Amino acid sequence: MFTAYDPQILDAYEKLEYISGDDKIVIKKSAVLPCYRAEVTINGQTSDVIYFDRESPFLTQASLKKQMLTYDAELLDVPYQNNSPTIIAAKNYVMRRIQEIILHKMTPTITFADIFQKCRIKDADNKTKKRVREGIVKLFEHLNAKNHIKSFELVKKRNVFYAIKLTY
């Protein structure tokens, strides 16, 4: 909480064009975790809390360097979808991959094997995998309706769903 942030790299940021133009933020000195500690009483329970009152300088620097993947949480709010813990994990992983693909101009394909592995369901039964695939398809339909992506298609290999290919 009391560790100071003192950037030694401002001239490098200017040369790399992280800081340019008239609108710029240059943090000269700050706490690494800008916060304060308080004692609060909620519903009769007294507790010590740490309140973060502004953005960390590390988050600001990461944003300047475009190292942050951000998206509107509304994009995960797929209508008429049951949000089980497995579906929530799959939707969040797929959204992160979509943002990486768009930001870093990567190959626009996400394999189901990768999704199942990252969401720890690669050894799950076929019924669970089918529900997750259907949930991901609903997510892609929702993203298409919200104009976040242009289109998508399911890719099959040997008559088995293999991946989702997207266009943005």
C-alpha positions in Angstrom: 0.0 0.0 0.0 2.9 2.4 0.7 5.2 1.3 -2.0 6.0 4.2 -4.3 5.8 4.1 -8.1 8.4 6.2 -9.7 8.7 5.7 -13.5 12.2 5.9 -15.0 11.0 5.3 -18.5 9.0 8.3 -19.7 11.4 9.2 -22.5 11.2 5.6 -23.8 7.4 5.9 -23.8 7.6 9.0 -25.9 10.0 7.4 -28.4 7.7 4.3 -28.7 4.7 6.7 -29.1 2.8 5.4 -26.1 2.6 9.0 -25.0 1.9 11.4 -27.9 -0.2 14.4 -28.8 -1.8 16.9 -26.5 -3.8 14.5 -24.5 -1.5 12.5 -22.3 -1.1 11.1 -18.8 2.2 11.1 -17.2 2.3 9.6 -13.7 5.3 11.1 -12.0 4.8 9.5 -8.6 2.1 7.4 -7.0 1.4 4.6 -4.6 1.5 1.2 -6.4 -1.9 0.4 -4.8 -3.6 3.8 -4.4 -5.9 3.0 -1.6 -6.8 3.7 2.1 -7.7 1.5 5.0 -10.9 2.2 6.9 -13.1 0.7 9.6 -16.7 0.4 8.5 -19.9 -0.9 10.1 -22.3 -2.7 7.7 -25.4 -4.4 9.1 -24.0 -4.1 12.6 -20.7 -5.8 11.6 -17.5 -3.8 12.1 -14.7 -4.7 9.7 -11.5 -3.3 8.4 -11.6 -2.7 4.6 -9.2 -1.5 2.0 -10.8 1.0 -0.4 -9.0 1.5 -3.8 -9.7 5.1 -4.6 -8.2 5.4 -8.0 -6.6 3.3 -10.8 -3.2 1.7 -10.1 -0.3 3.3 -12.1 0.5 -0.2 -13.4 -3.0 -0.4 -14.9 -2.6 3.1 -16.4 0.7 2.1 -18.0 -0.7 -1.1 -19.3 -3.6 0.8 -20.9 -1.2 3.2 -22.5 0.8 0.4 -24.0 -2.4 -1.4 -25.2 -1.6 -4.4 -23.0 -5.2 -4.6 -21.7 -8.0 -6.6 -23.2 -11.3 -4.8 -22.5 -14.8 -5.3 -23.6 -18.3 -4.3 -22.5 -19.7 -6.9 -20.0 -23.0 -6.6 -21.7 -21.6 -8.7 -24.5 -21.6 -11.7 -22.1 -25.3 -11.2 -21.3 -26.7 -13.7 -23.8 -30.5 -13.7 -23.7 -32.3 -16.9 -22.6 -29.0 -18.6 -21.6 -28.6 -20.6 -18.4 -25.3 -19.3 -16.9 -23.9 -22.4 -15.2 -20.4 -22.2 -13.8 -19.1 -24.1 -16.9 -20.9 -21.9 -19.4 -19.6 -18.8 -17.6 -16.1 -20.1 -17.8 -16.4 -20.9 -21.4 -18.0 -17.6 -22.3 -15.3 -15.6 -20.5 -12.5 -17.7 -22.1 -14.0 -17.3 -25.6 -14.5 -13.6 -25.2 -10.9 -13.2 -24.1 -9.7 -15.2 -27.2 -11.9 -13.1 -29.5 -10.5 -9.9 -28.1 -6.9 -11.2 -28.5 -7.7 -12.2 -32.1 -9.1 -8.8 -32.9 -6.4 -6.8 -31.1 -3.4 -8.8 -32.2 -4.7 -9.7 -35.7 -4.3 -13.4 -35.0 -5.8 -16.4 -36.9 -9.5 -16.0 -36.4 -10.2 -19.6 -35.3 -10.9 -21.0 -31.8 -10.8 -24.7 -31.4 -13.2 -26.6 -29.2 -10.4 -28.7 -27.8 -8.7 -25.6 -26.6 -11.9 -24.3 -25.0 -12.5 -27.6 -23.3 -8.9 -27.8 -22.0 -8.9 -24.3 -20.7 -12.3 -24.7 -19.0 -11.2 -28.1 -17.6 -13.8 -30.2 -19.2 -11.8 -32.0 -21.8 -12.5 -35.3 -20.0 -16.2 -34.5 -19.5 -19.0 -36.5 -21.0 -20.3 -35.7 -24.5 -23.5 -34.2 -23.0 -21.6 -31.6 -21.1 -19.4 -30.8 -24.1 -22.5 -30.4 -26.3 -24.1 -28.0 -23.8 -20.9 -25.9 -23.8 -20.7 -25.9 -27.6 -24.4 -24.8 -27.8 -23.7 -22.1 -25.3 -20.7 -20.8 -27.3 -22.8 -20.8 -30.5 -25.4 -18.7 -28.6 -22.6 -16.3 -27.5 -21.4 -16.0 -31.1 -25.0 -15.3 -32.3 -25.3 -12.7 -29.6 -22.0 -11.0 -30.6 -23.1 -11.1 -34.2 -26.4 -9.4 -33.3 -24.5 -6.8 -31.3 -22.2 -6.1 -34.3 -19.1 -7.1 -32.3 -18.3 -9.7 -35.0 -19.4 -9.8 -38.6 -20.0 -13.5 -38.9 -18.9 -17.0 -37.7 -19.0 -20.5 -38.9 -18.7 -23.9 -37.3 -15.8 -26.0 -38.7 -16.1 -29.8 -38.7 -13.3 -32.3 -39.2 -14.3 -35.9 -39.8 -17.9 -35.2 -39.0 -17.0 -33.8 -35.5 -17.2 -30.1 -34.5 -13.6 -28.9 -34.5 -13.6 -25.1 -34.2 -15.4 -21.8 -34.7 -14.1 -19.4 -37.3 -15.0 -15.8 -37.0 -14.9 -12.7 -39.2 -14.6 -9.3 -37.5 
